[in-house]
Amino acid sequence: MVAYRILSLILIAAGAAITYSAKPIVVKLKLDEKMTADEAEELSEDKIKEYRFLKAMVRVKTAGLLLMLPGVFLALYAFR
């Protein structure tokens, strides 16, 4: 049971760290340059850059939340 508690806290901490540091992750790894903006063809060049940056941030935050979710369920099980 102690191992489940430790594992749940590690998963929650890792997911929260990824979610809260999404902006520096996108900037450091230049993930916005890898995003496509085919659905935003009517926007100006500046707006497309901002759109691609926000799209990359949402993907990183989603990955962090998906990592955190099993930790939350494990914590509910381990700390009951």
SVG drawing of the C-alpha trace seen along z (x, -y; Angstrom):
<svg xmlns="http://www.w3.org/2000/svg" viewBox="-11 -40 26 42">
<polyline fill="none" stroke="black" stroke-width="0.4" points="0.0,0.0 2.9,-2.3 4.3,-1.7 0.9,-2.8 1.0,-6.0 4.5,-6.8 3.8,-6.0 0.6,-8.0 2.4,-11.1 5.2,-10.7 2.7,-10.5 0.7,-13.5 3.8,-15.6 5.2,-14.8 1.9,-15.5 1.5,-18.8 5.1,-19.8 4.5,-19.2 1.2,-21.0 2.4,-24.1 5.6,-24.4 4.0,-24.0 5.1,-27.4 8.8,-26.9 8.6,-23.4 7.1,-24.7 9.7,-27.5 12.7,-25.2 11.7,-22.4 10.3,-24.7 7.2,-22.7 5.2,-25.6 7.3,-25.3 6.2,-21.7 2.5,-22.5 0.4,-22.9 -2.2,-25.6 -4.1,-24.4 -7.4,-25.3 -6.4,-29.0 -5.7,-30.2 -7.6,-33.4 -5.4,-34.7 -2.5,-37.0 1.1,-35.8 1.3,-37.1 -2.0,-35.5 -0.9,-32.2 2.3,-32.2 0.2,-32.8 -2.3,-30.1 0.5,-27.5 2.0,-28.4 -1.3,-28.0 -2.0,-24.8 1.4,-23.4 0.8,-24.5 -2.6,-22.8 -1.0,-19.6 1.7,-19.7 -0.9,-20.5 -3.1,-17.6 -0.1,-15.2 0.6,-16.4 -3.0,-15.9 -3.1,-12.5 0.0,-11.6 -1.6,-13.0 -4.9,-11.2 -3.7,-7.7 -1.9,-9.1 -5.1,-10.7 -7.0,-7.4 -4.2,-5.5 -4.3,-8.1 -8.0,-7.6 -7.4,-3.9 -4.3,-4.0 -5.5,-6.7 -9.0,-5.4"/>
</svg>
